[in-house]
Amino acid sequence: MRRKPWDVLIKGGSVVLADRVERVDIGIKDGVITKIAPMLSGEDADRILIAEGRHVFAGVVDAHVHLNEPGLGEWEGFVTGTAALAAGGCTSFIDMPLNGIPPTINTAALERKLEAARNSGVRVDYAIWGGLVPGNSGDLAALSEAGVVGYKAFMSFPGDTGDGCFENVDEETLLEGMKIIASLGHILALHAENEPIVAALAAEKRAAGRVAMRDYLDSRPPHAELEAVRLAIDMASVTGCKLHFVHISTPEAIELIDAAKRDGLNVTAETCPHYLVFTDEDVIRIGAEAKCSPPIRTGEEREALWRQLAEGKIDIVASDHSPCPPAMKNVKDDDYFTVWGGILGGQSTLEAVVSEGWLKRGIPLPVLSRTMSAAPAARFGLERKGSIAIGLDADIAIVDLDAPYVLTADQLKYRHAHSAYEGIRLGCRVETTLLRGRIVYDRTAGKGGLDTEAPSSGRLLLPRAAAARTE
């Protein structure tokens, strides 16, 4: 019997392409997009998905996710974390090296991370960050050979998770690491806050008994981020190391990074949905669920970030999904300095960005999609991901842009159903998520919309250079 040209045909949707939104159909064969054109025949497909009245996006490539296996799966593991990502239209993510025991700072730890992923079940595709910490410069080359997409370092203290805590770098370690990473042709992702500044301000406030949320916010001022960004850019100009600045919270830092790009440095800037959705006043209202570092800034700064995103100065939007058990968000003695800092947001990235960016501010959908999908895929060497184009993986999110709803805890797929986004009104909703042409989430289906037959659909992704070494 003759095989039909397509396994799946997505018909009638408004497809968000690289430079426009167009009503076309998408033909998928063997997990790959093979045809994009109007009015494709349903008789040529084994399965038809009707997307009338919906928008069809490339699946989100979330470059900044903390899934805490091995060792801290009770915070969030691969099963629940990737269920949440799939429900949010995310089809690929890159896992950060900290908040696991052990942290991913050598190949033995990397293998434990990969084993946890293989054994637990991953619903979407994934890649792995390695870490740069004091004392592991000799492990960086081996991590590169093993297939990490790059390295993550903290310029401020990242928090204590117990045994094998991921340490922040001093200037000597950072400079040495950047030289090695440059020689490997790799990229360094940086949490850029000046530790002496934030540590001194926090100690001063706590000594004075000033421990409210406003005091925490004030202890991590914009100039702490700016000083760290300046130092890292100076080191990049000396070493030639490619840099990616994660979760930038201030428009001033974005301007510094943009100026470095124009000077010829290989640098990119990431911000997160929570900096684009919330303000400092929201943080005080919401409380511990909205604590993160760098902290969420003022409404004026939020609007400036949106303008910079529209201008192309912000390269990537990523969730920085940073989960923890609810008890770690409990405020003891009204001291917000002791609360774990991190926002659970991986499920809400696409919906929040589109709601705030397109529905409220009119930023074109191709611009928003590029920051969430195409740009991270290109930056980190995930060549088959990030765009709706012939020859790429059929990683797709079908979204209803006219489906406002209020996010409630019972809709969250996380291991622990709490989030700063709980209770906010979102203007759109992910209906269906496909990974390489297979439905991994369908909001209208049973079992919470998740594919119960193939909970281990996700594959390990190797960046361009590592993939070439395995061929």
Buried (B, 14 or more C-beta within 10 A) or exposed (E): EEEBBBBBBBBBBBBBBEEEBEBBBBBBBEBBBBBBEEEBBEEEBEBBBEBEEBBBBBBBBBBBBBBBBBBBBEBBBBBBBBBBBBBBBBBBBBBBBBBBBBBBBBBEBBEBBBEBBEEBBBBBBBBBBBBBBBEBBEBBBBBBEBBBBBBBBBBBBBBEBEEBBBBBBEEEBBBBBBBBBBBBEBBBBBBBBBBEBBBEBBEEBBEEEBBBBBBBBBBBBBBBBBBBBBBBBEBBBEBEBBBBBBBBBBBBBBBBBBEBBEEEBBBBBBBBBBBBBBBBEBBBEBBBBBBBBBBBBBEEBBBBBBBBBBEEBBBBBBBBBBBBBEEBBEBEEEBBBBBBBBBBBBBBBBBBBBBBBBBEBEBBBBBBBBBBBBBBBBBBBBBBBBBBEEEBBBBBBBBBBEBEEEBEEEBBBBBBBBBBBBEBEBBBBBBBBBBBBBBBBBBEEEEBBBBEEBBBBBBEBBBEBBBEEEE
